[in-house]
Amino acid sequence: MNWSATGATALALAVIIGAFGAHGLREHLDAYSTSVYETAVTYHFFHALGLLIVSLMPKLGYVTGRQADWICALLLAGVVLFSGSLYLLAVTRVPTFGAITPFGGVSFIAGWITLAWTLLRNQS
């Protein structure tokens, strides 16, 4: 998979989804739902940027392509599960979507820990 293109696409989607929330949903979301939506956009941005950065690390020799594949997959899964479930929760107010969010959080954490462990292991 081309993780750099995936990261760039995820960043573009974060802008689009964020703008839609700020302009298209402003009249439809209460304060709580707006806060949830903004949290989703923030995490989406940070982790899409992380996805782009990690995708470049094999070119710099910090990680192998296979290692970057695993880390990027975890970060992308986190964006889909964490931010995606919060977008749905904010828009639909169906509390069940909130039960999915922690799985995305675990995916984010696993991605960052895997990156740290990989960088430390590859250091020698």
N, C-alpha and C positions, 0 to 999 in steps of 0.2 A: 504494500500500500504506500502511496505517496503521502507521508505524514505531514510534510511541509504544506502541501496543497490542502490537506484536511484541516490543518491548523489555521491557515489563511481563510478557508471557507467558514470554519467555526467562528473566527473573529468577525467576519462579515455578517454572519447570522446574529452574533451578539449585538452588533450595531443596529441591525434591522429590527430584531426583537425588542431591544431597549427603546428604540425610537417609537415602535408601535405601542409599547406600554406607556411611554410618556405622552404620546399624542392621541393615539387611537383608543386607549383604555382609560384615560384620565377621568372621564365622566362616569365610568362603569365600575370602578374598583373603590372599595372603602379603604380607610387608612391601613388596616391590617393587611388586606390583599395587596395594596400598593407596596407595603414594606416587604412582603413575601416575594413579590415580583422583582423588586429592586435587588433583593438578596440573590435571587436566581441569576439576574443579569450580571451582577458583580462577580459571582463565582464562575459564571460562564466565560466572562472576559479573562479573568486571571488564569484559568485553566486552559483556555484556548491559546493564550499567549505561551503558557508553559509547554503545551503541545508543539507549538511552532519552535520554541527554543530547543526542546529535547530532540526534535526531528533533525536539527542541524548538528547536534553533538557528534554523531558518527563521522561527519566530514572534518571535524576538528580533532578527532582521535580520542575523545573522552569516553565514549562508549562504543560498543559494536552495533551494527545495524540490527542484529537480533535483540540485543538488550533494549535499544531504543524502541523497537516494535512493541515489546511487552509494556514498557513504561507508557508509551503513547496510547496503546490500547486501554490501559487502566485509566488514563486521564480522560480519554474520549468517553469511556463508559461512565465515568463520574459526571461529565457534562450532561450526558443524556439522562442518567438516572437522577442526579441531584437537581440540576437546573430544570430539566424537563418536568420532573414531578412537582417542583415548586411553581413553574409556569402554569401547569394544569391546576394545581391547588388554588392559586391566586384567581384564575379565571373562572373555574367551576365551583369553587368552595366545597368540593367533595373531599372530606377529610381523609379518605382512603389513600389519596395520592400522597399525602404526607408520610404514610408508612413506607413509601418507596425511597424517600429522601435519604435515610441513613445508609442505604446500600450504595448510593452515589458518594456519600461522604467517606465510606470505607474504601471505595475505589480510588478516590483522590488521595487518601492517606497512604494506601498501598502503593500508588504510583510514585509519590514523593519519597517514601521510605525505600522503595526499590531503586530509585535514582540515587539516593544518598549511599545506599549499600553498594551499588554498582560503581559509583565514583570512588569510594574508599577502596574497594576491591581492585579496581583497575589502576589505582594509584601506584602500586608496586611494580 
